[in-house]
Amino acid sequence: MTAPLYLEDLHIGQTFVSGSVTLTAEEIKTFARQFDPQPFHLDDEAAKDSLFGGLAASGWHTAALTMKLLVEAFPLAGGLVGAGGETTWPRPTRPGDTLSVHVEVLEILPPRSRPDRGMIRTRTETRNQNGEAVQISTTRIVAWRRPV
């Protein structure tokens, strides 16, 4: 297991890359049945006539997989606690896609009112096997300072 990272361990431009996960059609449908039951996530035939032109994972499914990969690749002390951000899905995640996460530290905000923690801003791209972004997030994350 990798040692946890503290605010002092981070620098602007630092990058982290995750392992990968491959998504099946059945996993897409299982997630959709429980959390996003729309025809283009559930039914191959109905999905053909949708904006996506075929079965596509829910953006929230992609986000959940992103979080799993991000936790494994970016071991911040105290966990990954978000404090706002923006997420886009520039292209659909499809059955058979193999996803990996690429995160870059964009900004480090020193402690203000709480000396035990600061904030970082990151850009996270979830990419498919072709290197195409299927999700892009810019997020503020709490970063703990190393205990004295």
Residue, then its C-alpha position, 0 to 999 in steps of 0.5 A: m500500500t502506498a503511503p498517504l499523501y499530505l498537502e506538503d507532498l503535493h506540487i502543481g503539475q504533479t500527476f497520478v495515473s490509475g490502473s484500469v477497469t473494463l465495463t461490460a454491457e451487463e454491468i451497464k444495465t445492472f447499474a442503470r436498473q438500480f440508479d438511472p433506468q433510462p432506455f439508452h442505458l438498459d436496452d440495446e435496441a432502444a439505445k440505437d435510436s437515442l442520442f447515443g446511437g447505442l448502449a451507453a453507461s450512465g454518466w453516474h456509473t462512469a463517475a462511480l468507476t472514476m471514484k474507485l480508480l481515483v481512490e486507488a491512484f491518489p492516496l490522500a491522507g484522510g481520504l478524497v473529500g470533495a468541496g465542489g467542482e464541475t464534471t462533463w461527459p464529452r463522449p459516452t462510455r460503451p460496453g467493452d471500454t477500458l477506463s483509466v483515470h489521469v489526475e493533475v494537481l492544478e492549484i494548491l490553496p494553503p490553510r486559511s482558517r484551519p491550520d490543519r488543512g488546505m485545499i487543492r484543485t485537480r483536473t481528472e480525466t477518465r479515459n477509454q482504451n483509445g485515450e479519449a476522455v469520457q469524463i472530465s472533472t475539475t474538483r476542489i479537494v480537502a488536503w490535510r497537512r502532515p501532523v507535527 
